[in-house]
Amino acid sequence: MSRLPDLEGMAIFAKIAETRGITAAATDLGLSAPTVSKALARLEQRLGSRLLNRTSRRFALTDAGTALAERASRLLADAEAAQDAMLAQSATPRGLVRLAVPMSFGVSQVAPILPAFLLRYPDVSVDLHLSDAVVDLIGDGFDVALRVGAMPDSSLRARRLASVPGIVVAAPSYLARRGRPAHPSDLAAHDCFTYAYLRTRDVWHFTNASGEDATVRLRGRMRVNNGEALLPAAIAGLGIAALPEFIARQPVTEGLLEPVLADWSGSRSSLYLVTPPNGPRPARVRALMDFFVDHLSRPD
């Protein structure tokens, strides 16, 4: 016999005691009378006690039934209250959403728009986790994540929101001293900064408009786990960096960095909205996902 209590049987018994009858309890619960009778018999057999005496005209709880009825009623009331609370939460955005976002993208693109979400949904709180490391959504208890890069096959649900253009850049002082690469293969002779979380972190892949592919193995004096951390060294003229456009945009606009290999594009990168695979999502999670779709989706 299972060590778990027969919660269903106790809930049905509580309704029998409340309505003073099996037929009335069945009507209240939306069950058939035989189903209610079987649940009662199962509970009595499990407890080893008769819970009520009944004839065609008379209904009476036994001493054991009277002792159990109050506790079973509290159990049913607590379960109904818990269910009502969860249903309310699933229908109305309320509660905490745990969100994981890459560091630089989170600071520059997500943090500025979150106030609008919080103002729209005053009963929702956001726990924002910023890290370029790929977090374990299920193991670490995250509700949703934004990821930038290529999305590998996995059990997670992923929705592509936008392309994330990349750009290869170097400081004018570096290009004056070391020369401007004309072809991706030229990078092998240059100092290049690399990114720790790329699957091929010391190898860059390129393609051009004519369909030519090029792969180059890099060497350099600096590897980082956050793209924005490359900016000071790149601006100082110490090497060539491949960066997302949202990181490189301002220093390029200010003339601190210059694009190189403009006729070539690197590995395609995208922004994805990622969630665990199973179960319905609470309203607070759906609300944040819809918000990101509205504010971060961009055409190619």
Backbone as CSV, one residue per row, in Angstrom:
resi,resn,N_x,N_y,N_z,CA_x,CA_y,CA_z,C_x,C_y,C_z
1,MET,0.847,-1.201,0.000,0.000,0.000,0.000,0.882,1.252,0.000
2,SER,0.498,2.233,-0.817,1.265,3.476,-0.878,1.244,4.188,0.468
3,ARG,2.368,4.823,0.803,2.440,5.589,2.056,1.762,6.952,1.904
4,LEU,1.485,7.345,0.673,0.810,8.626,0.472,-0.649,8.521,0.918
5,PRO,-1.176,9.531,1.602,-2.591,9.493,2.006,-3.503,9.598,0.788
6,ASP,-4.688,9.084,0.914,-5.676,9.147,-0.161,-6.352,10.519,-0.106
7,LEU,-5.667,11.513,-0.664,-6.174,12.887,-0.582,-7.482,13.045,-1.343
8,GLU,-7.593,12.380,-2.494,-8.830,12.473,-3.258,-9.991,11.889,-2.459
9,GLY,-9.760,10.725,-1.846,-10.820,10.103,-1.059,-11.247,10.976,0.106
10,MET,-10.275,11.620,0.773,-10.618,12.488,1.904,-11.395,13.714,1.448
11,ALA,-11.016,14.266,0.285,-11.733,15.432,-0.227,-13.175,15.062,-0.566
12,ILE,-13.352,13.894,-1.172,-14.716,13.442,-1.499,-15.509,13.163,-0.227
13,PHE,-14.862,12.557,0.762,-15.553,12.313,2.038,-15.957,13.631,2.701
14,ALA,-15.091,14.641,2.649,-15.434,15.944,3.226,-16.685,16.508,2.568
15,LYS,-16.817,16.325,1.257,-17.998,16.828,0.552,-19.237,15.994,0.921
16,ILE,-19.052,14.696,1.128,-20.179,13.857,1.564,-20.677,14.327,2.929
17,ALA,-19.730,14.576,3.845,-20.115,15.025,5.180,-20.791,16.389,5.127
18,GLU,-20.307,17.256,4.238,-20.874,18.605,4.137,-22.285,18.589,3.575
19,THR,-22.523,17.780,2.535,-23.818,17.778,1.838,-24.790,16.753,2.405
20,ARG,-24.291,15.904,3.323,-25.109,14.897,4.003,-25.672,13.875,3.019
21,GLY,-24.869,13.539,2.015,-25.358,12.522,1.100,-24.405,12.274,-0.045
22,ILE,-24.415,11.041,-0.571,-23.530,10.688,-1.684,-24.004,11.326,-2.981
23,THR,-25.283,11.309,-3.232,-25.802,11.893,-4.470,-25.564,13.406,-4.498
24,ALA,-25.822,14.052,-3.362,-25.612,15.500,-3.294,-24.131,15.838,-3.464
25,ALA,-23.261,15.037,-2.859,-21.818,15.276,-2.997,-21.386,15.088,-4.443
26,ALA,-21.926,14.042,-5.096,-21.580,13.791,-6.492,-21.994,14.965,-7.372
27,THR,-23.188,15.511,-7.132,-23.659,16.661,-7.908,-22.750,17.869,-7.690
28,ASP,-22.372,18.109,-6.436,-21.506,19.246,-6.105,-20.133,19.123,-6.762
29,LEU,-19.623,17.902,-6.815,-18.273,17.682,-7.340,-18.246,17.462,-8.851
30,GLY,-19.403,17.302,-9.455,-19.432,17.026,-10.883,-18.989,15.615,-11.210
31,LEU,-19.238,14.665,-10.269,-18.877,13.265,-10.449,-20.137,12.416,-10.459
32,SER,-19.982,11.170,-10.868,-21.122,10.253,-10.789,-21.228,9.713,-9.375
33,ALA,-22.446,9.313,-8.972,-22.653,8.753,-7.631,-21.836,7.471,-7.425
34,PRO,-21.730,6.567,-8.430,-20.881,5.388,-8.229,-19.405,5.747,-7.985
35,THR,-18.923,6.777,-8.650,-17.531,7.194,-8.435,-17.325,7.659,-7.002
36,VAL,-18.268,8.425,-6.472,-18.184,8.901,-5.093,-18.274,7.723,-4.127
37,SER,-19.163,6.774,-4.387,-19.303,5.604,-3.518,-18.021,4.776,-3.496
38,LYS,-17.395,4.602,-4.672,-16.154,3.829,-4.742,-15.033,4.527,-3.969
39,ALA,-14.974,5.863,-4.062,-13.948,6.610,-3.331,-14.146,6.448,-1.826
40,LEU,-15.387,6.491,-1.386,-15.685,6.306,0.041,-15.281,4.908,0.502
41,ALA,-15.646,3.897,-0.292,-15.303,2.516,0.079,-13.785,2.326,0.112
42,ARG,-13.103,2.913,-0.841,-11.642,2.809,-0.869,-11.019,3.441,0.367
43,LEU,-11.533,4.610,0.765,-11.003,5.305,1.933,-11.291,4.500,3.206
44,GLU,-12.496,3.955,3.324,-12.838,3.147,4.507,-11.946,1.911,4.601
45,GLN,-11.694,1.271,3.464,-10.839,0.092,3.469,-9.413,0.458,3.869
46,ARG,-8.945,1.589,3.381,-7.578,2.010,3.699,-7.433,2.342,5.173
47,LEU,-8.454,3.008,5.732,-8.387,3.421,7.134,-8.805,2.301,8.095
48,GLY,-9.435,1.278,7.555,-9.883,0.184,8.412,-11.027,0.575,9.324
49,SER,-11.823,1.567,8.917,-12.936,2.036,9.751,-14.112,2.404,8.857
50,ARG,-15.303,2.104,9.356,-16.505,2.560,8.656,-16.723,4.027,9.015
51,LEU,-16.972,4.869,8.006,-17.068,6.307,8.227,-18.504,6.808,8.321
52,LEU,-19.449,6.092,7.732,-20.842,6.526,7.855,-21.769,5.331,7.722
53,ASN,-22.921,5.493,8.339,-23.996,4.514,8.219,-25.088,5.146,7.376
54,ARG,-25.576,4.391,6.422,-26.587,4.966,5.545,-27.612,3.899,5.155
55,THR,-28.841,4.330,5.083,-29.935,3.522,4.536,-30.625,4.402,3.512
56,SER,-31.703,3.935,2.961,-32.422,4.738,1.970,-33.018,5.991,2.601
57,ARG,-33.222,5.984,3.950,-33.860,7.140,4.589,-32.972,7.854,5.583
58,ARG,-31.875,7.236,5.975,-31.102,7.805,7.086,-29.628,7.865,6.733
59,PHE,-28.979,8.959,7.155,-27.546,9.168,6.942,-26.947,9.611,8.267
60,ALA,-25.886,8.952,8.704,-25.245,9.353,9.962,-23.776,8.988,9.921
61,LEU,-22.924,9.947,10.346,-21.500,9.675,10.459,-21.247,8.783,11.653
62,THR,-20.330,7.858,11.511,-19.880,7.076,12.655,-18.963,7.941,13.513
63,ASP,-18.538,7.417,14.648,-17.589,8.165,15.481,-16.299,8.444,14.710
64,ALA,-15.820,7.434,13.975,-14.604,7.631,13.169,-14.851,8.668,12.079
65,GLY,-16.054,8.613,11.463,-16.379,9.574,10.418,-16.456,10.994,10.952
66,THR,-17.041,11.148,12.138,-17.125,12.474,12.760,-15.740,13.019,13.057
67,ALA,-14.846,12.143,13.558,-13.479,12.586,13.874,-12.724,12.996,12.618
68,LEU,-12.980,12.284,11.518,-12.244,12.583,10.279,-12.842,13.758,9.513
69,ALA,-14.140,13.985,9.649,-14.828,14.963,8.803,-14.229,16.361,8.947
70,GLU,-13.935,16.779,10.177,-13.407,18.132,10.379,-12.049,18.297,9.719
71,ARG,-11.168,17.296,9.884,-9.843,17.386,9.276,-9.934,17.316,7.747
72,ALA,-10.801,16.438,7.252,-10.959,16.325,5.804,-11.511,17.621,5.212
73,SER,-12.404,18.283,5.948,-12.961,19.552,5.473,-11.884,20.628,5.406
74,ARG,-11.001,20.659,6.421,-9.901,21.631,6.383,-8.961,21.334,5.207
75,LEU,-8.704,20.057,4.976,-7.847,19.657,3.860,-8.450,20.113,2.530
76,LEU,-9.735,19.895,2.350,-10.405,20.305,1.120,-10.382,21.823,0.964
77,ALA,-10.635,22.550,2.039,-10.639,24.016,1.980,-9.247,24.547,1.624
78,ASP,-8.212,23.952,2.243,-6.843,24.395,1.938,-6.497,24.121,0.480
79,ALA,-6.886,22.962,-0.022,-6.591,22.613,-1.412,-7.327,23.542,-2.374
80,GLU,-8.575,23.852,-2.060,-9.340,24.766,-2.916,-8.734,26.167,-2.902
81,ALA,-8.282,26.608,-1.722,-7.655,27.932,-1.625,-6.350,27.970,-2.418
82,ALA,-5.541,26.900,-2.323,-4.281,26.849,-3.081,-4.553,26.857,-4.576
83,GLN,-5.566,26.089,-4.985,-5.907,26.049,-6.410,-6.399,27.406,-6.895
84,ASP,-7.259,28.057,-6.113,-7.762,29.374,-6.509,-6.631,30.388,-6.621
85,ALA,-5.649,30.317,-5.696,-4.514,31.251,-5.737,-3.672,31.031,-6.980
86,MET,-3.431,29.761,-7.332,-2.631,29.476,-8.517,-3.366,29.864,-9.793
87,LEU,-4.688,29.639,-9.822,-5.455,30.035,-11.001,-5.448,31.548,-11.176
88,ALA,-5.552,32.264,-10.054,-5.503,33.728,-10.126,-4.141,34.194,-10.621
89,GLN,-3.087,33.519,-10.162,-1.732,33.892,-10.573,-1.502,33.588,-12.050
90,SER,-2.089,32.488,-12.534,-1.888,32.142,-13.939,-2.688,33.044,-14.859
91,ALA,-3.739,33.677,-14.345,-4.580,34.531,-15.174,-4.155,35.994,-15.125
92,THR,-3.605,36.443,-14.003,-3.225,37.841,-13.819,-1.728,37.915,-13.554
93,PRO,-0.992,38.757,-14.300,0.456,38.864,-14.057,0.751,39.297,-12.625
94,ARG,1.377,38.414,-11.871,1.650,38.685,-10.466,2.769,37.755,-10.015
95,GLY,3.734,38.295,-9.255,4.790,37.448,-8.709,6.147,37.741,-9.334
96,LEU,7.105,36.855,-9.072,8.507,37.043,-9.457,8.833,36.297,-10.746
97,VAL,9.540,36.972,-11.663,10.082,36.345,-12.866,11.600,36.372,-12.770
98,ARG,12.236,35.213,-12.885,13.700,35.121,-12.883,14.175,35.114,-14.327
99,LEU,14.998,36.114,-14.670,15.387,36.390,-16.058,16.901,36.376,-16.183
100,ALA,17.435,35.638,-17.166,18.874,35.586,-17.425,19.174,36.223,-18.775
101,VAL,20.155,37.145,-18.790,20.486,37.906,-19.990,22.009,38.076,-20.065
102,PRO,22.608,38.022,-21.265,24.037,38.324,-21.382,24.365,39.711,-20.829
103,MET,25.545,39.848,-20.264,25.907,41.056,-19.518,25.756,42.341,-20.339
104,SER,26.505,42.493,-21.407,26.493,43.757,-22.156,25.140,44.017,-22.794
105,PHE,24.515,42.977,-23.348,23.198,43.156,-23.946,22.184,43.546,-22.878
106,GLY,22.300,42.955,-21.717,21.376,43.287,-20.638,21.503,44.720,-20.184
107,VAL,22.758,45.195,-20.033,22.977,46.562,-19.559,22.524,47.574,-20.606
108,SER,22.871,47.331,-21.881,22.623,48.351,-22.908,21.241,48.272,-23.543
109,GLN,20.655,47.058,-23.601,19.405,46.904,-24.344,18.210,46.530,-23.474
110,VAL,18.420,45.731,-22.425,17.290,45.243,-21.630,16.992,46.164,-20.443
111,ALA,18.026,46.536,-19.687,17.805,47.392,-18.516,17.062,48.690,-18.859
112,PRO,17.357,49.347,-19.992,16.638,50.593,-20.293,15.144,50.414,-20.560
113,ILE,14.712,49.213,-20.977,13.282,49.041,-21.270,12.515,48.379,-20.131
114,LEU,13.212,47.802,-19.151,12.512,47.133,-18.050,11.613,48.060,-17.230
115,PRO,11.999,49.336,-16.999,11.081,50.200,-16.248,9.687,50.283,-16.867
116,ALA,9.609,50.288,-18.200,8.302,50.339,-18.849,7.488,49.087,-18.530
117,PHE,8.148,47.932,-18.477,7.450,46.696,-18.120,6.961,46.740,-16.684
118,LEU,7.826,47.194,-15.761,7.459,47.230,-14.343,6.334,48.232,-14.084
119,LEU,6.308,49.321,-14.830,5.217,50.286,-14.696,3.906,49.710,-15.223
120,ARG,3.999,48.925,-16.268,2.791,48.333,-16.845,2.217,47.242,-15.953
121,TYR,3.103,46.498,-15.261,2.669,45.377,-14.427,3.162,45.589,-12.996
122,PRO,2.450,46.368,-12.204,2.929,46.732,-10.862,2.999,45.558,-9.886
123,ASP,2.345,44.440,-10.191,2.373,43.287,-9.286,3.435,42.257,-9.671
124,VAL,4.253,42.583,-10.677,5.298,41.665,-11.128,6.662,42.208,-10.716
125,SER,7.525,41.327,-10.215,8.912,41.670,-9.897,9.836,40.889,-10.825
126,VAL,10.997,41.466,-11.118,11.969,40.829,-12.007,13.292,40.658,-11.278
127,ASP,13.795,39.430,-11.270,15.130,39.125,-10.763,16.025,38.968,-11.985
128,LEU,16.805,40.012,-12.309,17.616,40.050,-13.531,19.023,39.549,-13.235
129,HIS,19.398,38.460,-13.898,20.718,37.852,-13.737,21.527,38.153,-14.994
130,LEU,22.645,38.871,-14.849,23.477,39.268,-15.976,24.753,38.446,-15.997
131,SER,24.936,37.683,-17.061,26.149,36.887,-17.223,26.241,36.425,-18.664
132,ASP,27.464,36.458,-19.217,27.653,35.938,-20.567,27.716,34.419,-20.594
133,ALA,27.884,33.781,-19.442,27.876,32.323,-19.386,26.468,31.815,-19.690
134,VAL,26.378,30.681,-20.364,25.085,30.080,-20.669,24.560,29.395,-19.405
135,VAL,23.496,29.935,-18.836,22.970,29.399,-17.584,22.110,28.171,-17.859
136,ASP,21.965,27.351,-16.840,21.075,26.191,-16.887,19.689,26.660,-16.442
137,LEU,18.804,26.917,-17.400,17.494,27.470,-17.060,16.744,26.584,-16.079
138,ILE,16.754,25.296,-16.322,15.975,24.383,-15.480,16.671,24.187,-14.139
139,GLY,17.966,23.858,-14.184,18.690,23.591,-12.951,18.815,24.795,-12.048
140,ASP,18.948,25.992,-12.639,19.111,27.211,-11.848,17.794,27.930,-11.585
141,GLY,16.689,27.387,-12.069,15.376,27.924,-11.730,15.006,29.212,-12.433
142,PHE,15.472,29.417,-13.683,15.101,30.621,-14.424,13.809,30.376,-15.207
143,ASP,12.983,31.420,-15.284,11.735,31.335,-16.032,11.943,31.595,-17.515
144,VAL,12.865,32.488,-17.838,13.068,32.906,-19.226,14.483,33.461,-19.364
145,ALA,15.037,33.380,-20.571,16.370,33.924,-20.831,16.383,34.557,-22.214
146,LEU,17.256,35.529,-22.383,17.600,36.048,-23.695,19.011,35.568,-24.004
147,ARG,19.223,35.049,-25.199,20.547,34.564,-25.589,20.935,35.143,-26.940
148,VAL,22.204,35.506,-27.053,22.753,36.052,-28.288,23.764,35.050,-28.825
149,GLY,23.586,34.632,-30.066,24.518,33.687,-30.679,23.770,32.690,-31.526
150,ALA,24.427,31.580,-31.844,23.769,30.480,-32.536,23.106,29.601,-31.494
151,MET,21.880,29.192,-31.744,21.136,28.388,-30.777,21.338,26.915,-31.076
152,PRO,22.054,26.189,-30.218,22.252,24.761,-30.459,20.967,23.984,-30.222
153,ASP,20.925,22.766,-30.762,19.766,21.902,-30.511,19.664,21.603,-29.016
154,SER,18.465,21.716,-28.475,18.261,21.418,-27.061,16.779,21.203,-26.837
155,SER,16.424,20.819,-25.613,15.009,20.622,-25.271,14.320,21.937,-24.935
156,LEU,15.073,23.028,-24.852,14.486,24.318,-24.502,13.650,24.857,-25.659
157,ARG,12.668,25.673,-25.307,11.894,26.374,-26.334,12.616,27.670,-26.682
158,ALA,12.843,27.910,-27.948,13.565,29.112,-28.373,12.786,29.811,-29.476
159,ARG,12.664,31.124,-29.343,12.029,31.944,-30.376,13.019,32.996,-30.830
160,ARG,13.299,33.038,-32.113,14.237,34.021,-32.643,13.554,35.380,-32.738
161,LEU,14.183,36.403,-32.150,13.609,37.744,-32.157,14.237,38.648,-33.201
162,ALA,15.554,38.523,-33.410,16.230,39.468,-34.301,17.616,38.949,-34.653
163,SER,18.148,39.438,-35.750,19.555,39.206,-36.042,20.386,40.168,-35.198
164,VAL,21.607,39.769,-34.863,22.532,40.609,-34.099,23.791,40.778,-34.946
165,PRO,23.891,41.862,-35.702,25.040,42.032,-36.587,26.344,42.110,-35.805
166,GLY,27.395,41.551,-36.401,28.724,41.645,-35.820,29.621,42.500,-36.698
167,ILE,30.694,42.978,-36.129,31.605,43.850,-36.861,33.026,43.615,-36.352
168,VAL,33.988,43.561,-37.257,35.401,43.438,-36.900,35.991,44.842,-36.890
169,VAL,36.648,45.204,-35.794,37.118,46.579,-35.626,38.548,46.610,-35.098
170,ALA,39.181,47.744,-35.336,40.518,48.009,-34.787,40.689,49.514,-34.668
171,ALA,41.584,49.931,-33.791,41.856,51.363,-33.616,42.675,51.890,-34.789
172,PRO,42.487,53.152,-35.157,43.321,53.746,-36.212,44.817,53.592,-35.927
173,SER,45.204,53.709,-34.654,46.628,53.588,-34.319,47.150,52.187,-34.597
174,TYR,46.321,51.164,-34.349,46.752,49.790,-34.645,46.902,49.598,-36.154
175,LEU,45.929,50.074,-36.923,45.976,49.900,-38.371,47.145,50.658,-38.977
176,ALA,47.484,51.831,-38.436,48.633,52.594,-38.938,49.929,51.852,-38.655
177,ARG,49.984,51.153,-37.540,51.224,50.469,-37.142,51.352,49.095,-37.788
178,ARG,50.242,48.338,-37.896,50.324,46.951,-38.348,49.743,46.722,-39.738
179,GLY,49.079,47.718,-40.286,48.460,47.554,-41.600,47.035,47.035,-41.498
180,ARG,46.254,47.262,-42.547,44.844,46.877,-42.571,44.695,45.531,-43.277
181,PRO,44.125,44.533,-42.629,43.922,43.246,-43.305,42.946,43.391,-44.469
182,ALA,43.303,42.782,-45.598,42.459,42.853,-46.785,41.627,41.594,-46.968
183,HIS,42.055,40.508,-46.336,41.378,39.216,-46.463,41.386,38.561,-45.081
184,PRO,40.350,37.787,-44.740,40.360,37.141,-43.419,41.633,36.362,-43.115
185,SER,42.261,35.765,-44.118,43.491,35.009,-43.872,44.610,35.899,-43.343
186,ASP,44.531,37.204,-43.618,45.555,38.131,-43.113,45.522,38.234,-41.589
187,LEU,44.383,37.881,-40.975,44.262,38.017,-39.527,45.224,37.096,-38.776
188,ALA,45.665,36.028,-39.437,46.586,35.108,-38.781,47.892,35.785,-38.386
189,ALA,48.215,36.893,-39.068,49.451,37.612,-38.763,49.212,38.794,-37.823
190,HIS,47.989,38.927,-37.315,47.659,40.062,-36.460,47.375,39.593,-35.034
191,ASP,47.392,40.559,-34.107,46.954,40.310,-32.734,45.434,40.462,-32.679
192,CYS,44.737,39.391,-32.321,43.276,39.411,-32.284,42.782,39.003,-30.902
193,PHE,41.807,39.731,-30.412,41.199,39.400,-29.124,40.144,38.318,-29.335
194,THR,40.022,37.414,-28.397,39.056,36.322,-28.540,38.083,36.319,-27.361
195,TYR,36.978,35.607,-27.587,35.867,35.598,-26.631,35.713,34.188,-26.076
196,ALA,35.725,34.075,-24.764,35.834,32.772,-24.106,34.625,31.873,-24.326
197,TYR,33.415,32.439,-24.524,32.227,31.613,-24.569,31.824,31.169,-25.973
198,LEU,32.626,31.515,-26.992,32.364,30.985,-28.318,32.748,29.511,-28.351
199,ARG,31.963,28.714,-29.074,32.299,27.292,-29.184,33.637,27.098,-29.905
200,THR,33.950,27.981,-30.858,35.264,27.961,-31.530,35.933,29.308,-31.227
201,ARG,36.361,29.472,-29.993,36.771,30.792,-29.520,38.041,31.306,-30.179
202,ASP,38.937,30.439,-30.667,40.173,30.892,-31.309,40.114,30.764,-32.826
203,VAL,38.905,30.556,-33.342,38.717,30.424,-34.789,37.573,31.322,-35.211
204,TRP,37.807,32.145,-36.232,36.752,32.986,-36.790,36.398,32.480,-38.178
205,HIS,35.102,32.520,-38.483,34.606,32.092,-39.794,34.015,33.301,-40.514
206,PHE,34.279,33.391,-41.821,33.805,34.523,-42.615,33.209,34.017,-43.921
207,THR,32.333,34.854,-44.495,31.822,34.634,-45.834,31.631,35.987,-46.498
208,ASN,31.664,36.028,-47.835,31.432,37.297,-48.536,30.244,37.160,-49.475
209,ALA,29.946,38.255,-50.171,28.742,38.298,-50.993,28.785,37.300,-52.136
210,SER,29.964,36.934,-52.591,30.086,35.973,-53.689,30.028,34.532,-53.213
211,GLY,29.879,34.330,-51.894,29.762,32.987,-51.353,31.068,32.345,-50.948
212,GLU,32.159,33.076,-51.004,33.450,32.533,-50.597,33.516,32.431,-49.072
213,ASP,34.006,31.314,-48.584,34.164,31.100,-47.146,35.635,31.182,-46.768
214,ALA,35.876,31.646,-45.555,37.249,31.706,-45.047,37.222,31.418,-43.557
215,THR,38.163,30.622,-43.108,38.313,30.293,-41.692,39.738,30.590,-41.283
216,VAL,39.913,31.280,-40.169,41.251,31.656,-39.735,41.414,31.331,-38.250
217,ARG,42.564,30.751,-37.924,42.910,30.498,-36.519,43.681,31.696,-35.998
218,LEU,43.289,32.179,-34.837,43.795,33.457,-34.334,44.870,33.273,-33.282
219,ARG,45.623,34.330,-33.092,46.523,34.415,-31.955,46.389,35.828,-31.380
220,GLY,46.589,35.945,-30.118,46.466,37.250,-29.488,46.821,37.162,-28.031
221,ARG,46.867,38.307,-27.399,47.329,38.381,-26.009,46.194,38.518,-25.000
222,MET,44.958,38.496,-25.480,43.866,38.741,-24.539,42.632,37.951,-24.936
223,ARG,42.055,37.245,-23.962,40.784,36.555,-24.128,39.880,36.993,-22.985
224,VAL,38.613,37.260,-23.279,37.694,37.765,-22.249,36.402,36.954,-22.278
225,ASN,35.619,37.071,-21.202,34.295,36.436,-21.182,33.183,37.475,-21.245
226,ASN,33.516,38.695,-21.662,32.531,39.755,-21.874,33.049,40.669,-22.971
227,GLY,32.245,40.837,-24.033,32.707,41.594,-25.195,33.067,43.028,-24.891
228,GLU,32.311,43.671,-24.011,32.561,45.070,-23.707,33.914,45.276,-23.047
229,ALA,34.421,44.226,-22.383,35.725,44.326,-21.726,36.863,44.441,-22.730
230,LEU,36.599,44.158,-24.008,37.634,44.301,-25.031,37.842,45.737,-25.471
231,LEU,36.864,46.596,-25.250,36.921,47.945,-25.817,38.165,48.733,-25.401
232,PRO,38.517,48.796,-24.110,39.696,49.599,-23.753,40.973,49.147,-24.471
233,ALA,41.194,47.825,-24.533,42.401,47.336,-25.197,42.344,47.578,-26.694
234,ALA,41.166,47.401,-27.304,41.046,47.657,-28.740,41.252,49.134,-29.046
235,ILE,40.655,50.010,-28.246,40.804,51.457,-28.463,42.246,51.892,-28.241
236,ALA,42.947,51.194,-27.349,44.360,51.511,-27.100,45.275,51.035,-28.217
237,GLY,44.717,50.360,-29.228,45.526,49.948,-30.368,46.293,48.662,-30.157
238,LEU,45.781,47.779,-29.293,46.515,46.556,-28.982,46.073,45.345,-29.799
239,GLY,45.032,45.483,-30.590,44.618,44.335,-31.373,43.306,44.561,-32.098
240,ILE,42.864,43.507,-32.796,41.638,43.513,-33.587,40.568,42.717,-32.837
241,ALA,39.344,43.226,-32.821,38.260,42.588,-32.085,37.057,42.358,-32.998
242,ALA,36.372,41.256,-32.788,35.083,40.997,-33.434,34.008,41.193,-32.374
243,LEU,33.133,42.170,-32.578,32.170,42.559,-31.558,30.760,42.645,-32.139
244,PRO,29.749,42.430,-31.309,28.390,42.744,-31.752,28.275,44.233,-32.052
245,GLU,27.470,44.553,-33.028,27.330,45.952,-33.433,26.843,46.838,-32.292
246,PHE,25.992,46.287,-31.394,25.477,47.127,-30.304,26.574,47.519,-29.317
247,ILE,27.681,46.780,-29.270,28.817,47.158,-28.426,29.753,48.104,-29.179
248,ALA,29.988,47.827,-30.458,30.977,48.606,-31.228,30.428,49.913,-31.778
249,ARG,29.103,50.072,-31.782,28.492,51.209,-32.476,29.050,52.552,-32.013
250,GLN,29.069,52.809,-30.712,29.480,54.133,-30.232,30.955,54.437,-30.499
251,PRO,31.903,53.529,-30.151,33.300,53.856,-30.447,33.583,54.007,-31.939
252,VAL,32.847,53.291,-32.805,33.017,53.479,-34.248,32.493,54.854,-34.652
253,THR,31.334,55.230,-34.124,30.760,56.547,-34.432,31.695,57.665,-33.990
254,GLU,32.368,57.478,-32.862,33.272,58.493,-32.335,34.663,58.458,-32.972
255,GLY,34.892,57.510,-33.877,36.184,57.423,-34.551,37.261,56.746,-33.735
256,LEU,36.901,56.149,-32.591,37.893,55.466,-31.756,38.260,54.102,-32.336
257,LEU,37.336,53.513,-33.068,37.570,52.240,-33.749,37.100,52.356,-35.195
258,GLU,37.679,51.536,-36.069,37.295,51.521,-37.475,36.919,50.102,-37.886
259,PRO,35.885,49.952,-38.729,35.573,48.618,-39.253,36.685,48.144,-40.193
260,VAL,36.958,46.871,-40.144,37.878,46.256,-41.101,37.177,45.063,-41.725
261,LEU,37.657,44.638,-42.875,37.059,43.529,-43.612,35.563,43.762,-43.831
262,ALA,35.224,44.972,-44.291,33.822,45.349,-44.434,33.090,44.510,-45.471
263,ASP,33.823,43.895,-46.401,33.191,43.074,-47.437,32.935,41.645,-46.981
264,TRP,33.304,41.359,-45.754,33.139,40.019,-45.210,32.236,40.073,-43.983
265,SER,31.459,39.028,-43.794,30.634,38.937,-42.584,31.029,37.691,-41.815
266,GLY,30.972,37.811,-40.476,31.326,36.687,-39.620,30.162,35.729,-39.440
267,SER,30.313,34.809,-38.511,29.258,33.832,-38.235,27.974,34.557,-37.845
268,ARG,26.869,34.096,-38.411,25.591,34.749,-38.162,25.176,34.582,-36.707
269,SER,24.730,35.661,-36.095,24.310,35.640,-34.702,22.893,36.187,-34.604
270,SER,22.140,35.663,-33.642,20.751,36.082,-33.468,20.430,36.234,-31.993
271,LEU,19.355,36.960,-31.736,18.815,37.096,-30.392,17.647,36.134,-30.248
272,TYR,17.707,35.296,-29.196,16.665,34.308,-28.955,16.012,34.537,-27.594
273,LEU,14.719,34.272,-27.550,13.957,34.226,-26.310,13.800,32.754,-25.948
274,VAL,14.313,32.360,-24.799,14.418,30.941,-24.455,13.675,30.673,-23.145
275,THR,12.937,29.568,-23.110,12.207,29.178,-21.905,12.348,27.669,-21.695
276,PRO,12.123,27.202,-20.460,12.101,25.759,-20.228,11.027,25.092,-21.079
277,PRO,11.136,23.768,-21.292,10.282,23.117,-22.281,8.879,22.771,-21.838
278,ASN,8.652,22.563,-20.556,7.423,21.892,-20.150,6.460,22.798,-19.388
279,GLY,5.185,22.459,-19.499,4.166,23.050,-18.636,3.671,24.407,-19.097
280,PRO,2.479,24.796,-18.631,1.955,26.134,-18.946,2.773,27.206,-18.239
281,ARG,2.875,28.356,-18.850,3.624,29.460,-18.259,2.675,30.362,-17.477
282,PRO,3.085,30.804,-16.272,2.259,31.760,-15.526,2.093,33.057,-16.306
283,ALA,1.054,33.809,-15.954,0.767,35.053,-16.671,1.931,36.035,-16.597
284,ARG,2.664,36.061,-15.465,3.781,37.005,-15.336,4.884,36.697,-16.346
285,VAL,5.117,35.401,-16.616,6.142,35.015,-17.589,5.664,35.325,-19.001
286,ARG,4.408,35.010,-19.292,3.869,35.325,-20.620,3.908,36.821,-20.887
287,ALA,3.626,37.622,-19.857,3.629,39.076,-20.029,5.028,39.582,-20.381
288,LEU,6.058,39.079,-19.694,7.432,39.521,-19.989,7.867,39.051,-21.370
289,MET,7.504,37.823,-21.741,7.845,37.334,-23.072,7.203,38.201,-24.156
290,ASP,5.928,38.505,-24.001,5.237,39.357,-24.984,5.877,40.738,-25.045
291,PHE,6.311,41.241,-23.897,6.954,42.549,-23.850,8.251,42.531,-24.663
292,PHE,9.050,41.488,-24.504,10.300,41.388,-25.261,10.031,41.228,-26.754
293,VAL,9.008,40.462,-27.095,8.662,40.320,-28.515,8.324,41.685,-29.105
294,ASP,7.577,42.491,-28.367,7.185,43.820,-28.856,8.370,44.773,-28.957
295,HIS,9.306,44.695,-28.010,10.348,45.724,-27.910,11.699,45.309,-28.496
296,LEU,11.932,44.016,-28.665,13.258,43.582,-29.124,13.239,42.895,-30.480
297,SER,12.064,42.586,-31.014,12.011,41.971,-32.334,12.395,43.008,-33.386
298,ARG,13.264,42.582,-34.289,13.712,43.469,-35.372,13.773,42.668,-36.658
299,PRO,13.394,43.274,-37.798,13.564,42.563,-39.068,15.047,42.438,-39.421
300,ASP,15.384,41.434,-40.237,16.791,41.262,-40.631,17.263,42.487,-41.403
